[in-house]
Amino acid sequence: MRLYGAPLMVDLLSGGAPSVAVTPGTGVAPVVFTTGQQKQVVDKDNWPICAGIGIAIRIGFDQAAAGGSVVNWDETFRAIDSIDLSVPLFGTTHRKEVHTGPVAKHIGEFVANGYRYCDHARTQLVSTDGDVALDLYLFVPFANECAVRSDDFMPWTGWLNALSLTVNIATASTIAAVSTGAVTETPCTVRAWLETFPSLEPKIPMMSQLNRYVQAAAAGSTTVLLLNVGQSFGLTGVLVGSRIAALFELMNKLGFGGASTADLFTAFQCSDLGQDVVNSPDSFVLSFLRQIGHRGPISGNGASPIHDGAGNPYTMAATPNNLLNDSNLAYMPWRFSSPDQPRETLVKYSGNLAVTRFFSAVPTTGSHIFVTNEWRQFDSSQTRMLLDEARISPLVRAKMPLGGDFPRDIRALRIPTRA
């Protein structure tokens, strides 16, 4: 549930400017945004805490002179190569290896925002020759709206000093994967900002982190090992072990890069997560759709109506008339959190996680790619460092369970917090 109120926006700057122009070309084009000393305090007892970072990209899209294919909105996030976010006190919270444009939008934003997008889908890009301005919005979250208290994951802005956000714009020809000969071009501008909310006091946050695990496909290979689950993966001062809030296997849709389509799955097993062999992989999809509610659009522009049920977790081009694990399913939801998810009911795991799937035709090329949403907690040393930075008094910290599994709201102690 949302336990915070009116937003306070803070521009991120690149070279002192809130907006940066970049030219898509033959290489990935990075744009770096930073903060200064963000120690905002509003009316003494209000501490701004950060839900995440908003990004706006306006980029030119040019279909080939000979014409190409219509392009749906969910395919356009290929124009973003990746997002990388690091904070000196926290380490790398969002790694570019994980947060490709498609993953950041269709999994990172969609899941953390409570199984819905922050913005709306635009109309199809037509197949005929022509230029159009393409506006892409992306929310890079700290908060996780699936949790009972989403603000458990929202850090005080003072802990985000010297934050560095890199937005990597994909090569100009990347979009040609969905429309032959199409390119992205100038004008291309990028903006970014912190979305913060006032809080009576900061709390020691948990970290909601996406991680990516890859194994090459091979003949007869049905089991994938997700190596070193629960390790730091770029974060500073976290305890070993993660609460597994989501386990998605990516398909070869939307630029995800998986090895197969979901209709090839015939059975699933994951003993490490307590799942015996089940011969109905579509049961996971049915449960996921029940949990998230109907999130697909039910109509589209007049000439090309969108099928009822299309849209995340399916592609917008989907016409799912058969099994729920349809060939246009963008990812397979093997494990996921429910809305208002209690932390303590999620499995806490550390080590190599074995995931077995059975196929009607086993993929022999490409890569099996899994993305997890892992909820992490800080250890006692890191917690003390955060308390020092916020100038929380020794009297308060003596009563706090440092490195405990549950973030503590400092105001609940009802004693003075300032040194």
Secondary structure, DSSP 8 states (H G I E B T S, - for coil): -----S-EEEE-BBTTBSEEE----SS-EEEEEE-------BTTTBEEEEEEEEEEEEEEEEE-TT----B-GGGGGGGEEEEEEEETTTEEEE-TTT-BHHHIIIIIIHHHTTSS-SS-----B-SSSEEEEEEEEEEEESS-TTBSSGGGG--BGGGGTT-EEEEEE--TTGGGGTSTT-EEEEEEEEEEEEEEEEESS-B---EEEEEEEEEE--TT--EEEEEEETS-TTBSSB-S-EEEEEEEEE-SSTT---SS-GGGEEEEEEGGGTEEEES-THHHHHHHHHHH---S-S---TTS---TT-STTB-TT----S-SS-TTBSEEEEEE--TTB-GGGS-EE-EEEEEEEEESS---SSEEEEEEEEEE-B-HHHHHHHHHHTTB-HHHHTTS-TT-SS--BGGGG-S--B-
